């Protein structure tokens, strides 16, 4: 099966979003919130395809769980796509067939993100070494050609990489694009839209990238900690309700708390860490965030997760990333930290309280044992990756009758 972005009477478009390993179920659930139609015919690791109404295009840039969003001109499984002998000529034939689709996608990008009042401003060109006449002439040429400057991004993996010459292919594509798609220029730098050619053993895709910066890079975070998309998945699992009290007893720089506050702003957040330098960074993060969201309640204190100075049963949600021996040292053994922390979690959680806990694969059995000993019941377990590190998110609760409100499948 293949998909192409075509202009229909209902103005539907094809999109692709990229995400980390293990996050697909979360991403699919978030996409369904926007009432898109998931495309199951094309499957690739770390990518989710969907058909959405054109009117939703800008809303999709507020997705919390994805890295990138693409407007798709063409996507197809490689087994149906090209002869077994892969050459630059084969790929160029495919590209030439699809360039009208690419041109339409570029026009849509221009209408939605450039021509309106909130348009993306292109970088200013450097004219310091040019005379005023040359500057004037270049500006006139810019106006004739369009302010949309396209960069061709080519990513070859698997069999494609061994058979194709990327530099040669780039030159051929640039020549083909320039002679066929009018009103746009392919440039090496200072581009404001990226046309992507992605060829792997799973997939061939031609698409336009909607944002130059990944959505996972949050503008409201000053110092980065835990990966924001993993934070968002944990927040989604927690199902935080307005007015609830949320605690991160090992908050670090506060990345998880800030993600929760951004998604669920009407709850009350408390962050704690034993390391004062981490609390200091978290304070700077919170100050930076509250410049954007002044009404959000986030309190930070120094303290030990093994002896939390809070009253029994006063916390509705615990969100935390337990250390697993890669970045942070702990004064006692990790197993002892897990065991005592889980005892504290049980003590602090309200009757219907729940916790969402992240740990590395190496400490998963220790966390499960600590939860069992502390009478915290595991509702679901989800595999994720943090770069090359394999990790797991556990959703646990205090009451055996508690049912998870979200309907995510367990990886």
ABEGO torsion letter per residue (X at the ends): XBBBBBBBAAGBBBBBBBBBBGAAAAAAAAAAAAGBBBBAABBBBGBBBBBBBAAAAAAAAABAABABBBBBABBBBAAAABBABBBAAAAAAAAAAAAAAAAAAAAAAAAAAAABAABBBBBBBBAAABBAAAAAAAAAAAAAAEABBBBBBBBBBEAAAAABBAAAAAAAAAAAAAAABBGBBBBABGBABBBBBBBBAABBBBBBBABABBAABBAABABBBBBAAAAAAAAAAAGBBBGBBBBBABAEAGAAAAAAAAABAABBBBBBBABAAAAAAAAAAAAAAAAABAABBBBBBBBBAABBBBBBGABABBBBBBBAGAABBBABBAAAAAAAAAAAAAAABBAABBBBBBBBAAAAAAAAAAAAAAGBBBABBBBBBBEABBBBBBBBBABAABBBABBBBBX
